């Protein structure tokens, strides 16, 4: 265990971490007393001890039901946050905001800026993750089929000078990039988390819905579009009975620090999702596959 929001019922999910201005910023999902989801902020000097540092305000009409599941990246000295609206079913979509200090965010006036098009999905977009790939910004997200039953991953791209508004995004493919196939993945592939290593893109993901249990797998791509699993087994399984993550080890986020070390953050629960905690482990690559150190 690493971090939770004790003031709001020990509830912290969906981590995203960046290094910015000589400290680390953690963006995560929290739950208010009225049940609405929001995006919290915590800061740290060492990625071990985290101090709550505020919350992203819900001040746009599309955010009225809640916001959640942030993805973050530093571009040109600013933190760009991509996050989802929450509580709107197949209408949930991805929003964008920018910060000069990592704490106070200016919302994109076009929010929500992205939802997928085409008959391959229901039009929903959640669990945003972004990364630089061949001079463009790639966005990976989770969506569902038209029956809202099967969760799967899609992708889009935008030019770095586009402003990331609605017109900036172009689908990587008019189909899912990864969908559940293995027994332990159930009916859900979600929470994509990408890392470029040795010219290839690795996509870590949560397999199976929350606490069924969700566990973490990984796939790899040569072009950022066509992904193949590196193993049929979870990279990060859930914990043994009684452990803090016995109900789940899920929703990964991968972060490469300035010293080159790679950290995988994830959420966990021991009580079927009543409380949630965040954790971190270090990973490396051997023979083109990630391993937990």
Secondary structure, DSSP 8 states (H G I E B T S, - for coil): --B--GGGTSB-EEEEEEEETTEEEEEEEEE-TTS-EEEEEEEESSSSS-EEEEEE---SGGGTTBEEEEEEEEETTEEEEEEEE-S-GGG--EEEEEESSSSSEEE-TT-S-B---STTS-S--EEEEEEEETTEEEEEEEEE-TTS--EEEEEEEEETTSTT-GGG-EES-SS-SEE--SGGGTTBEEEEEEEEETTEEEEEEEESSTTS--EEEEEEESSSSSEEES-SS-SB----TTSTTSSEEEEEEEEE-TTS-EEEEEEEESSTTSSBEEEEEEEEEETTEEEE-
